[in-house]
Amino acid sequence: MSDEFDAMVSAAQLLDRCRSAALATLDEDGAPFASLVSVAAETGRFPILLLSDLAVHTRNIQSRPQASLLFVEDAAGAADPLVRERLTLVGHVRRCGDQPAASAIFLNDHPYAAVYAGFADFAFYRLICTGAHLVAGFGRIARLDVEQVFPQRDG
């Protein structure tokens, strides 16, 4: 049995499985601020977020768009949380130009969000990824080529 590590496959599978992530933004003083967000990770494209203008993380993004998303494998029952696969994407967040298309993608993964997705203070955003770092287990750490993780990226 082969136990070869393919970082690109691990990253793609993790993005396919995760529907939420920790969003890290910079506040008005430049301090890090982390929050939990729902994410639609359409295969090969930068992740989509549905954010409210009332949220602290959205106000942070509006003044400083730099951000990162941390995706973590759900390893229920794992005694050591550090055994979970995790992927950090770094970049900047920008409002989606085509809100109806982003809505269709996002609501496919998060149908419950239809209740508030149409509210005036909500909009769809993308993390325009400039870097990726995968930790897939002990000795399985890789800095990933963004062009390979997101071949169909759109910003």
C-alpha positions in Angstrom: 0.0 0.0 0.0 1.4 3.4 -1.1 1.3 6.3 1.3 2.4 9.0 -1.2 1.6 12.5 -0.3 0.0 14.7 -3.0 -0.4 18.2 -1.6 -2.6 19.4 -4.5 -5.0 16.5 -4.1 -5.1 17.0 -0.3 -5.8 20.7 -0.7 -8.5 20.2 -3.3 -10.3 17.5 -1.2 -10.1 19.7 1.9 -11.7 22.7 0.0 -14.4 20.4 -1.3 -15.3 19.1 2.2 -15.1 22.4 4.2 -18.1 24.7 4.2 -16.8 27.1 6.8 -13.5 28.7 7.6 -11.8 31.1 10.0 -11.6 34.5 8.4 -8.7 36.7 9.6 -8.8 40.4 8.8 -7.0 43.5 10.1 -8.8 45.9 12.3 -8.5 49.7 12.2 -5.4 49.5 14.4 -3.8 46.8 12.2 -4.5 44.1 14.8 -5.6 40.6 13.6 -9.3 39.8 14.0 -10.6 36.3 13.4 -14.2 35.2 12.8 -16.1 32.2 11.6 -17.7 32.4 8.1 -19.5 30.1 5.7 -17.6 29.5 2.5 -18.5 28.2 -0.9 -15.4 26.7 -2.4 -16.3 26.1 -6.1 -13.7 23.7 -7.6 -10.9 25.5 -9.2 -12.1 29.0 -8.3 -11.4 31.4 -5.5 -13.7 30.9 -2.5 -17.0 32.9 -2.1 -18.2 34.4 1.2 -21.5 36.0 2.1 -20.8 38.9 4.4 -22.9 41.5 6.1 -21.9 45.2 6.0 -22.8 45.2 9.8 -20.1 42.6 10.6 -16.7 43.7 12.0 -14.8 41.6 9.5 -16.6 43.3 6.6 -15.8 46.7 7.9 -12.2 45.6 8.3 -12.1 44.3 4.7 -13.6 47.6 3.4 -10.6 49.5 4.9 -7.9 46.8 4.6 -8.8 44.0 2.1 -5.9 41.8 3.2 -7.2 38.6 4.7 -6.7 34.9 5.1 -9.0 31.9 5.4 -8.2 28.8 7.5 -10.0 25.6 6.5 -9.8 22.8 9.0 -10.8 19.2 8.5 -13.7 18.0 10.7 -12.0 15.3 12.8 -14.7 14.7 15.4 -13.3 12.8 18.3 -9.7 13.5 17.6 -7.8 13.8 20.9 -5.3 16.1 19.3 -6.8 18.9 17.2 -3.4 19.4 15.5 -3.8 16.0 13.6 -6.5 17.6 11.5 -5.7 18.6 7.9 -5.7 22.4 7.5 -5.2 24.8 4.6 -4.5 28.5 4.9 -5.3 30.8 2.0 -3.8 34.3 2.0 -4.9 37.2 -0.2 -7.4 40.0 -0.3 -11.1 40.1 -0.3 -13.1 41.8 -3.0 -16.8 42.1 -3.6 -18.0 39.8 -6.5 -18.8 41.7 -9.7 -21.6 39.2 -10.6 -23.7 39.0 -7.5 -26.4 36.7 -9.0 -23.8 34.1 -10.2 -22.0 34.2 -6.8 -25.4 33.8 -5.1 -26.2 30.7 -7.1 -22.9 29.1 -6.2 -23.0 30.0 -2.6 -26.7 29.1 -2.0 -26.0 25.7 -3.6 -23.7 24.9 -0.7 -25.6 26.9 1.9 -29.4 26.8 1.0 -30.3 28.0 4.6 -28.6 31.3 3.8 -31.4 32.2 1.3 -33.3 33.6 4.3 -30.9 36.5 4.6 -28.8 36.5 1.4 -31.2 39.1 -0.2 -31.0 41.5 2.7 -29.6 44.9 1.6 -26.6 44.7 4.0 -25.4 41.4 2.6 -23.2 40.9 -0.4 -21.0 38.2 -1.9 -17.2 38.5 -1.8 -14.2 36.4 -3.0 -10.9 35.8 -1.4 -8.4 36.6 -4.3 -5.8 34.1 -3.2 -2.1 35.0 -3.5 -0.7 32.2 -1.3 -1.6 28.8 0.1 -0.1 26.7 2.9 -1.2 23.1 3.6 -0.6 21.1 6.8 -1.9 17.6 6.0 -0.3 15.7 8.9 3.1 15.1 10.4 5.7 15.8 7.8 3.1 16.6 5.2 3.5 20.4 4.9 3.5 22.3 1.7 3.4 25.8 0.3 1.2 25.5 -2.8 1.2 27.1 -6.2 -2.0 29.3 -6.3 -2.3 28.7 -10.1 -2.5 25.0 -9.5 -5.0 25.2 -6.6 -7.2 27.6 -8.5 -6.7 27.0 -12.2 -10.1 28.7 -13.1 -9.6 31.5 -10.7 -11.6 34.6 -11.3 -11.4 37.9 -9.4 
